[in-house]
Amino acid sequence: MRAPGAAAVGGQGGRRPLVPAPGWRDRSPAVPVLSDPRANVATMTSVRAAGGGRGSGRAASGGFRCSGCGVESVRWAGRCSRCQEWGTLEAQAPAPRRGAGIGGPRAGAAAVVTAPAQPVVAVDVTAARRRPTGVDELDRVLGGGLVPGAVILLAGEPGVGKSTLLLEVAARSAATGSRALVVTGEESAAQVRLRAGRTNALHEDLWIAAETDLGAVLHHVEEVQPALLVVDSVQTISAAGVEGAAGGVTQVREVTAALIRTAKALGLAVILVGHVTKDGLVAGPRLLEHLVDVVLHFEGERHSTLRLVRAGKNRYGPADEVGCFEMDDGGIHGIADPSGLFLSRSGGGAEVAVPGTCVTVTMEGRRPLVAEVQALVAESSAQVPRRAVSGLDQARVAMILAVVERRAGLRYGRSDVYTATVGGVRLAEPAADLATALAVVSAFRDRPLPADLVALGEVGLAGEVRAVGGVPRRLAAAARLGFRRALVPAGAGAEVPGMTVTEVPDLIGAIARMYDT
C-alpha cells in the first residue's frame, strides 16, 4: 500500500519501505505514516473503527455556513448551492463534545428549572390576553391584537412604509396606557421625531432611542420598561462578542434570540422590522422565521397608495388574513372596506365595458375581495411571442393559456399575451382561473364581457371548471358592488338575491354562456 506521491528507497529482502515524498500532505492527520505498510493499514482501520477518518471531517472543523441564506455544508465551495451567491461560505466553530451540548451534563453546573410542569388546564392565561394595537386592520391580521411576550417580524421592501406603520402602532399603544419604546438603527431620534410630528404620532409615553448595540437596547428596555418594543431594524443591531458584521447570519440569529428571551421573561411584545431580498424573501437566515411567533409581509407598489399586510405565520391567530392600508402624506390609514379598490370600474353596467377584462372574487383569509383581471392579445413581430404577467402566478397563467388554446380552439401562438390585475393586488388563488381564461378569450375576440359579470372557478387541464370554497360569500360581496350576473362551477348551489347565477361544468360551457347570462 503506497501513500500518494510516495517515493521508494532501498531496503532488505526486496521490500522497500515507503517514505512520503517532500510536499505530500496526509489527508488524515490522525493516522501517522509508518515505515511498514502493514502497520499503516492496521492503524487506519483502528481509527475508522473509532469514528475518525473522512466521516468526521465536519465534526472536527464545524463545517461551513452561508452568510447569505444560512445553509450548512460539509465542505467549502466557492458558490452556495441554495442562494447561488459566490464567496459566502464561512467556516464555523467546531461542534461541542458529545455530552457537553444541550441536555448533556455540564461540569460544576446543575440544571435550573424555571417553572414546574403542570396540567394544561391549570396554566394561567390572564397575563397572556391580547392587547389591541389601536390599528384595526393590523389587529385583524394578528387575530385581535398583541399577545404579551410575542415576537413579531414585519418584513417589506424599502420605502413601503414599515417604519411609518409601526410608529403609528407605537403611538396608538402609548395612547391606550401601554408605554412603547421604538429603537431605530437606521435613523436618528430627530428624524423619527419629525416623522411622528408629520403623521400625528406624538405621545408622552412614546419613547425613542437610536442604538445599534444589543447591550444598549436591553439597557433601554430595563430603564423604560415598555409594554411594546419596536426594533427598526433587526439587521442593524449587533451583539458584542459575536463574530460578523451587523446583518450577518450569526449576528441576526444571536440578536433575535436575545430579544426573544427578553420578551418572554418580561412579558413585553416585540416587533422586529426585517429587510427582504430582491426575490421578496426575508433577508437573513431561514431560522429567523422559525424563531419568531408571527411573520408579517408588508406589500405595496411605489406608484400606488395601497398597502397590504399579509400573515405568513401566526402562532396566535389565522395565518391567511390580510389587512388593507392607504398611505399618504399624513401617514398610513386602515381601509375597513377595500371593496372596489381593485376594479377599474365600479360595476353595475353603467360604464362602457372594455374587451379583455373580467371580474372575480378572491378570498384573503375570511375577507372576500372583488378584483379585476385584464388581458391583452396583440400581434407579435418577434420570432418568440411574449407572455407577460403582473399580479398573477406566471406558471398558472401559462397553464391557462395552454388550456384555452387546446380546449377552446383559440390560436394565438403568434401573438403577444399580457395579463395583469388592477390596483397592484396579487391573485394566487385558483378561483381566479376562470376569470383569467375569459379575459383572454374576450381580448382575443375583441369583444367585451358584460360589465356586471363576475366569474369564479378553478380551471383544470381537461378544461373542467372545479369548485371553490365560499361561493355565497364571494357572490354577496360582488352583489354589494352592483354585479348582477355570475358564472360559477357546477354544484356550487349559491343563490344571491338580485343576482343571476349560472353554473358551468367546463371552460367550453363558460365561453358559450358568458354573453347570454
C-alpha positions in Angstrom: 0.0 0.0 0.0 1.8 3.1 -1.2 0.9 6.6 0.0 0.0 9.0 -2.8 3.2 10.5 -4.2 5.5 8.3 -2.1 9.0 7.5 -3.3 10.7 4.1 -3.0 14.1 3.8 -1.3 16.4 0.9 -0.8 15.7 -1.9 1.8 16.3 -5.5 2.6 14.7 -8.7 1.2 13.4 -6.9 -1.9 11.0 -4.9 0.3 11.3 -1.1 0.1 9.7 0.9 3.0 7.5 3.8 1.8 8.6 7.3 2.7 6.4 10.2 1.7 7.8 12.5 -0.9 8.5 16.1 0.1 5.5 18.3 0.0 2.9 15.5 0.3 0.3 16.1 3.0 -1.7 13.3 4.5 -5.5 13.8 4.4 -5.9 12.1 7.8 -3.6 13.8 10.3 -4.8 11.4 13.0 -3.2 8.5 11.1 0.6 8.5 11.3 2.6 7.3 8.3 4.8 4.4 9.4 7.7 2.8 7.6 5.8 -0.6 7.5 2.8 -0.6 5.1 1.1 -3.2 7.2 1.3 -1.0 10.2 -0.3 1.8 8.2 -3.3 -0.4 7.3 -3.8 -1.6 10.9 -3.6 1.9 12.3 -6.1 3.3 9.7 -8.5 0.5 10.4 -8.5 1.2 14.1 -9.0 5.0 13.5 -12.0 4.4 11.2 -13.5 1.9 13.7 -13.2 4.6 16.4 -15.3 7.0 14.3 -12.4 9.0 12.8 -11.2 9.4 9.3 -13.1 11.0 6.4 -16.6 10.8 8.0 -15.5 13.0 11.0 -14.4 16.0 8.9 -17.4 18.0 9.7 -17.2 17.3 13.4 -13.6 18.3 13.5 -13.9 21.6 11.6 -17.5 22.6 12.4 -18.4 22.7 8.7 -19.3 25.8 6.7 -22.4 28.1 6.7 -23.5 30.5 4.0 -23.7 34.1 5.3 -26.4 34.9 2.8 -29.1 32.2 3.4 -27.7 30.2 6.3 -27.4 26.8 4.6 -24.8 24.5 6.1 -22.3 22.5 4.1 -19.7 19.8 5.0 -17.1 21.1 2.5 -16.2 24.6 1.4 -17.3 25.7 -2.1 -16.9 28.9 -4.0 -20.7 29.1 -4.6 -23.6 28.4 -2.3 -25.8 25.6 -3.5 -29.0 27.3 -2.3 -28.8 31.1 -3.0 -26.1 30.8 -5.7 -24.0 33.6 -4.2 -20.3 33.5 -4.6 -17.8 33.6 -1.6 -20.4 33.4 1.1 -19.5 30.0 2.8 -17.7 30.7 6.1 -16.1 28.3 8.5 -17.9 27.5 11.7 -16.6 26.7 15.2 -16.1 23.0 15.9 -19.1 21.2 17.3 -19.1 20.6 21.1 -18.0 17.3 22.5 -20.7 14.6 22.9 -22.4 15.1 26.3 -21.4 18.8 26.5 -24.2 20.2 24.4 -27.9 20.9 25.2 -29.2 18.2 27.5 -25.8 16.9 28.4 -24.0 17.1 31.8 -22.1 20.3 32.5 -19.1 20.3 34.8 -19.9 22.2 38.0 -23.4 23.2 36.9 -26.8 21.9 38.0 -30.0 22.0 35.9 -32.2 25.0 36.7 -35.9 24.5 36.4 -37.6 27.9 35.7 -41.2 26.7 36.4 -42.7 23.3 37.4 -44.6 21.3 34.9 -48.4 21.5 35.4 -51.6 20.3 33.6 -52.5 22.4 30.6 -55.9 23.3 32.1 -54.1 24.7 35.2 -52.0 27.2 33.2 -52.9 30.8 34.0 -53.6 32.8 30.7 -54.6 36.0 32.4 -51.3 37.7 31.6 -51.3 36.5 28.0 -54.5 38.2 27.0 -54.4 40.1 23.7 -54.0 43.8 23.8 -55.4 45.7 20.8 -52.9 47.9 18.9 -55.4 50.5 18.0 -54.9 49.9 14.3 -58.0 47.8 13.4 -56.5 46.4 10.1 -53.4 45.2 11.9 -55.5 43.7 14.7 -57.4 41.8 12.1 -54.2 40.2 10.8 -52.8 39.5 14.2 -56.1 37.8 15.3 -57.2 40.5 17.7 -54.1 42.3 18.9 -50.7 41.8 20.5 -50.0 39.0 22.9 -47.6 39.8 25.7 -44.3 38.0 25.1 -44.9 37.6 21.4 -42.2 38.4 18.9 -43.4 39.7 15.5 -41.3 40.1 12.4 -42.6 42.7 9.8 -40.7 42.4 6.5 -41.1 44.5 3.4 -39.3 46.3 0.6 -37.5 49.7 1.3 -39.9 52.6 1.3 -43.1 50.6 1.5 -44.0 52.2 4.9 -42.8 49.7 7.6 -41.4 52.4 9.9 -44.4 54.7 9.4 -46.9 51.9 10.2 -45.0 50.8 13.4 -44.6 54.4 14.6 -48.4 54.6 14.3 -48.8 51.4 16.2 -46.5 52.6 18.9 -48.3 55.9 19.3 -51.7 54.1 19.5 -50.3 51.8 22.1 -49.0 54.7 24.2 -52.4 56.4 23.9 -54.1 53.4 25.5 -51.7 53.5 28.5 -49.2 50.9 27.3 -45.7 52.5 27.1 -43.9 52.0 23.8 -40.2 52.1 23.0 -39.0 52.5 19.4 -35.3 51.6 18.8 -34.1 52.8 15.5 -30.8 51.8 14.0 -31.4 53.3 10.6 -32.4 56.9 11.6 -31.6 59.4 14.2 -34.0 60.2 17.0 -34.6 63.7 15.5 -35.6 62.1 12.2 -38.1 59.8 13.9 -39.5 62.9 15.8 -40.1 64.7 12.6 -42.0 61.8 11.1 -44.0 61.5 14.3 -45.0 65.1 14.1 -45.9 64.8 10.4 -48.1 61.7 11.0 -49.6 63.0 14.3 -48.0 60.1 16.2 -46.8 62.2 19.2 -47.4 61.0 22.8 -45.7 61.3 26.2 -45.5 57.6 26.6 -43.8 57.0 23.2 -40.1 56.7 23.8 -37.4 56.9 21.1 -33.8 55.6 21.1 -31.2 55.5 18.3 -29.0 52.5 19.0 -27.2 49.8 17.1 -25.7 47.8 20.0 -27.8 45.0 21.6 -26.5 45.7 25.1 -27.6 49.3 24.8 -31.1 48.2 23.5 -31.5 45.9 26.5 -30.4 48.7 28.8 -33.1 51.0 27.4 -35.7 48.2 27.9 -34.7 47.9 31.5 -34.8 51.7 32.1 -38.0 52.5 30.2 -39.9 49.2 31.0 -42.2 49.4 27.9 -45.1 47.1 27.1 -44.2 47.3 23.4 -40.7 47.3 21.9 -40.2 48.1 18.2 -36.7 47.4 16.7 -36.1 49.1 13.3 -34.4 47.1 12.0 -33.0 43.8 13.3 -30.4 43.8 10.6 -28.8 47.0 12.0 -28.4 45.6 15.6 -25.2 43.9 16.6 -24.1 42.0 19.7 -20.7 42.4 21.3 -18.6 39.3 21.4 -20.4 37.7 18.3 -18.4 37.4 15.2 -19.6 39.0 11.9 -20.9 42.4 10.9 -24.4 43.6 11.7 -27.0 41.9 9.4 -24.9 38.8 9.0 -26.4 35.3 9.7 -24.7 34.9 13.1 -25.5 38.4 14.3 -29.1 38.3 13.2 -29.6 34.9 14.9 -28.0 35.9 18.2 -29.7 39.3 18.4 -33.1 37.7 17.7 -32.6 35.0 20.2 -31.6 37.6 22.9 -34.7 39.7 22.1 -37.0 36.6 22.3 -35.6 35.7 25.7 -36.2 39.3 26.9 -39.7 39.3 25.5 -40.6 36.0 27.2 -39.0 37.0 30.5 -40.6 40.4 30.8 -43.9 39.7 29.0 -43.5 42.6 26.5 -44.5 42.4 22.9 -41.6 42.9 20.4 -42.0 43.9 16.8 -38.9 43.5 14.6 -38.5 45.2 11.2 -36.8 42.9 8.7 -35.4 43.5 5.2 -36.3 41.5 2.2 -34.2 40.2 -0.7 -34.7 41.0 -4.4 -36.9 37.9 -4.6 -39.2 39.1 -1.9 -37.9 36.7 0.8 -37.0 37.7 4.3 -33.3 38.6 4.4 -31.1 36.6 6.8 -31.2 33.0 7.9 -34.3 31.0 7.5 -34.0 30.3 11.2 -35.2 33.8 11.8 -38.7 33.0 10.7 -38.8 29.9 12.8 -37.7 31.7 16.0 -40.4 34.4 15.9 -44.0 33.9 16.7 -45.6 35.9 13.8 -44.3 36.7 10.4 -46.0 39.6 8.5 -45.3 40.7 5.0 -45.8 44.3 4.1 -46.6 44.7 0.3 -47.2 47.6 -1.9 -46.3 49.3 -5.2 -44.3 52.5 -5.2 -46.7 54.2 -7.6 -49.8 53.2 -5.6 -51.0 54.3 -2.2 -52.4 50.9 -1.4 -50.6 48.7 1.1 -51.3 45.2 2.2 -50.2 43.3 5.3 -50.3 39.5 5.0 -49.7 37.0 7.7 -47.3 34.3 6.6 -47.1 32.7 10.1 -49.1 33.3 13.2 -49.0 31.2 16.3 -51.8 33.2 17.9 -54.3 33.5 15.1 -55.1 32.8 11.4 -52.2 32.7 9.1 -54.0 33.7 5.9 -55.5 37.1 6.9 -54.8 40.4 5.1 -55.0 44.0 6.2 -55.6 46.9 3.7 -54.0 50.3 4.3 -53.7 53.6 2.4 -50.5 55.6 2.6 -50.5 59.4 2.1 -48.6 62.5 3.3 -50.4 62.2 6.6 -49.3 58.7 7.4 -50.9 55.3 6.9 -54.5 54.6 7.5 -56.5 51.4 7.6 -59.2 50.6 5.0 -62.1 48.8 6.6 -63.9 48.0 3.3 -61.5 47.5 0.4 -64.2 46.5 -2.0 -63.9 48.3 -5.3 -60.2 49.2 -4.8 -59.1 46.5 -7.3 -61.5 47.5 -10.1 -61.1 49.9 -13.0 -64.9 50.3 -12.9 -67.5 50.1 -10.1 -69.8 47.5 -11.7 -73.5 47.7 -12.3 -73.1 48.1 -16.0 -73.1 51.9 -16.0 -69.6 52.1 -17.5 -68.6 51.1 -21.0 -67.0 47.7 -20.9 -63.6 47.1 -22.5 -62.5 43.9 -24.2 -60.2 41.7 -22.2 -61.5 42.5 -18.7 -63.2 40.1 -16.3 -64.1 40.4 -12.6 -63.6 37.7 -10.0 -63.8 37.4 -6.2 -60.8 36.1 -4.2 -60.7 35.2 -0.5 -58.0 36.8 1.6 -58.4 35.0 4.8 -62.0 35.4 5.8 -62.4 38.6 3.7 -63.7 38.5 0.1 -62.0 40.9 -2.3 -63.5 41.8 -5.6 -60.7 42.1 -8.2 -60.4 42.6 -11.9 -58.3 40.6 -14.3 -57.2 42.2 -17.6 -55.8 40.6 -20.7 -54.4 41.9 -24.0 -53.7 39.8 -27.1 -51.7 41.6 -29.8 -49.9 40.6 -32.9 -46.2 39.9 -32.4 -43.4 40.8 -34.7 -40.8 38.8 -32.7 -39.8 35.3 -33.5 -40.8 34.2 -30.0 -44.1 35.9 -28.8 -44.1 37.5 -25.4 -46.0 36.3 -22.4 -46.1 39.0 -19.6 -47.8 38.5 -16.3 -48.4 41.0 -13.5 -50.2 40.2 -10.2 -50.9 36.6 -11.2 -48.9 33.4 -10.9 -46.9 33.1 -14.0 -46.9 29.3 -14.1 -50.6 29.2 -13.6 -51.3 31.7 -16.4 -49.1 29.7 -18.8 -51.2 26.6 -18.0 -54.5 28.6 -18.5 -53.3 29.8 -21.9 -52.5 26.3 -23.0 -55.9 25.0 -21.8 -57.7 27.8 -23.6 -55.8 27.2 -26.9 -56.2 23.5 -26.7 -59.8 23.1 -25.4 -61.4 26.3 -26.8 -59.6 26.2 -30.2 -58.1 29.8 -29.9 -54.9 30.1 -32.0 -52.8 32.9 -30.5 -49.4 31.2 -30.7 -48.0 34.0 -32.9 -49.4 36.7 -30.6 -48.2 38.5 -27.5 -50.4 37.9 -24.5 -50.4 40.2 -21.5 -52.3 39.5 -18.2 -52.5 41.8 -15.2 -54.5 42.7 -12.2 -55.8 46.2 -11.2 -54.6 48.1 -8.2 -51.4 46.0 -7.6 -53.3 43.1 -5.9 -51.8 39.6 -6.2 -54.2 36.8 -7.1 -52.6 33.5 -6.2 -55.9 31.7 -5.5 -57.1 29.2 -8.2 -60.6 30.7 -8.0 -59.3 33.4 -10.4 -58.6 30.9 -13.2 -61.9 31.2 -14.9 -61.8 35.0 -14.9 -58.3 34.9 -16.4 -59.4 32.5 -19.2 -62.5 34.5 -20.1 -60.5 37.8 -20.1 -58.1 36.2 -22.6 -61.0 34.9 -24.8 -62.6 38.4 -24.7 -59.3 40.1 -25.7 -58.7 37.6 -28.5 -62.2 38.1 -29.9 -62.0 41.9 -29.2 -65.5 41.7 -27.7 -66.1 43.0 -24.2 -67.8 40.9 -21.5 -70.9 42.2 -19.7 -69.9 44.9 -17.2 -72.0 43.3 -14.4 -70.5 39.8 -14.8 -68.2 38.0 -12.3 -66.6 34.6 -12.8 -65.4 32.1 -10.2 -63.8 28.7 -10.6 -60.6 26.7 -11.0 -59.7 25.5 -14.5 -58.2 22.1 -14.9 -56.1 20.7 -17.6 -59.1 18.9 -19.1 -60.9 22.1 -19.4 -63.2 21.4 -16.4 -64.3 24.2 -14.0 -63.7 22.9 -10.5 -65.4 24.0 -7.3 -64.0 26.7 -5.0 -65.0 27.4 -1.4 -67.1 30.2 0.0 -69.1 30.9 -3.2 -72.1 32.5 -1.4 -69.8 35.0 0.5 -68.0 35.8 -2.7 -71.1 36.5 -4.7 -72.6 38.5 -1.8 -69.6 40.8 -1.9 -69.9 41.2 -5.7 -73.6 41.9 -5.4 -73.0 44.8 -3.0 -70.9 46.5 -5.7 -73.7 46.1 -8.3 -72.8 42.9 -10.1 -75.9 41.1 -11.3 -74.6 38.0 -13.2 -72.2 35.3 -12.2 -70.6 32.2 -13.7 -69.7 29.6 -11.1 -68.7 25.9 -11.1 -71.4 23.3 -11.3 -72.8 22.2 -8.0 -72.0 25.5 -6.2 -75.6 25.8 -5.2 -75.3 29.6 -4.5 -78.4 31.8 -4.6 -77.9 35.5 -4.1 -80.9 37.9 -4.1 -80.8 40.1 -7.2 -78.1 38.1 -9.0 -78.5 35.6 -11.8 -76.1 32.7 -11.1 -75.2 30.3 -13.9 -73.4 27.0 -13.2 -70.9 25.9 -15.9 -69.3 22.4 -16.0 -66.3 23.3 -18.1 -64.5 26.1 -20.0 -66.4 25.5 -23.2 -69.7 26.0 -21.3 -68.4 29.1 -19.7 -67.4 30.6 -23.0 -70.8 29.7 -24.5 -72.7 31.4 -21.6 -70.5 34.4 -20.9 -72.6 36.7 -23.1 -76.1 35.4 -22.5 -76.2 35.0 -18.7 
